[in-house]
Amino acid sequence: MPAITVKNIPDFLYSQLKQSAEAHHRSINSELIVCLEKVLVPQRVNKDQLLTSARSIRERLKEIKVTEADLATAKAEGRE
């Protein structure tokens, strides 16, 4: 199996990796592999779960009406 060496890891990042490894009862190496897999390996999405979630969100937001004036106000506030 290939091996790599990771150099110049910032202290704060190494600390976070170490804490995450401890929380998941893994070695730092195993935790790093899990992190890389999450970022680099595409995850399959269950279309039925996605549709159910989207419909639920749509239902909760059905009563909210956003006008052009609301959008203009939000844009202006974001620029302050």
ABEGO torsion letter per residue (X at the ends): XBBBBBBGBBAAAAAAAAAAAAAAGBBAAAAAAAAAAAAABBBBBBAAAAAAAAAAAAAAAAABBBBAAAAAAAAAAAAX
